[in-house]
Amino acid sequence: MTRVKIDKKHKEKQSEPEHSSEALESEAQGSQEPGQAERELSDLKQKLEELERQNLYLRADFANYRRNMEQERSRFLEEGKELALKDFFVLFEHLERAIGSAREHQIQRAVLDGLELVMRDFQKILEKYGIERIKTIGERFDPKIHEAISVVDAEDREPGTIVYEHQPGFIREGRVLQPARVVVAKEKV
């Protein structure tokens, strides 16, 4: 029985006329002063223009953010490659010394040929990743790419030139990955 009463009350409420938003607007416009509607319309247009301008700025900011994130991602990938490749510089140095020692001690030709083959493949890998060996012997000392570990008297060399390479250096796209450790001819005093 309670249920029936609720349904009747619900039907009575539904039968009451509802005010639509259009009806409310027309009532509000009818009661407004003549110039007030134009002012409200003008205010709404200004708000719309402001929202459109904000939307444009947000889209530009997002495009800049996306571009910056892509650049950061690329930079991190390149730095990761460089870190991994730096570990190979020690192997390069050891292989180079092994070849020098094999030549000096006249090791079997087959062993020397094998070492030289590995060295050529190693150099191809470095080239593939844009890594160049820093020039040293006979070059002018440059503290940006060379690290002087010693200075010696060398009368047959100009002062400030590199006499001996202790450890090879490597550079990639203008960035020093490992400075060349060198011995430099002493400046004449």
PyMOL commands that set and color helices and strands:
alter all, ss='L'
color gray80, all
select helices_A, chain A and resi 2-15+21-31+34-104+109-128
alter helices_A, ss='H'
color red, helices_A
select strands_A, chain A and resi 131-133+146-152+162-167+170-172+175-178+180-185
alter strands_A, ss='S'
color yellow, strands_A
deselect
rebuild
show_as cartoon
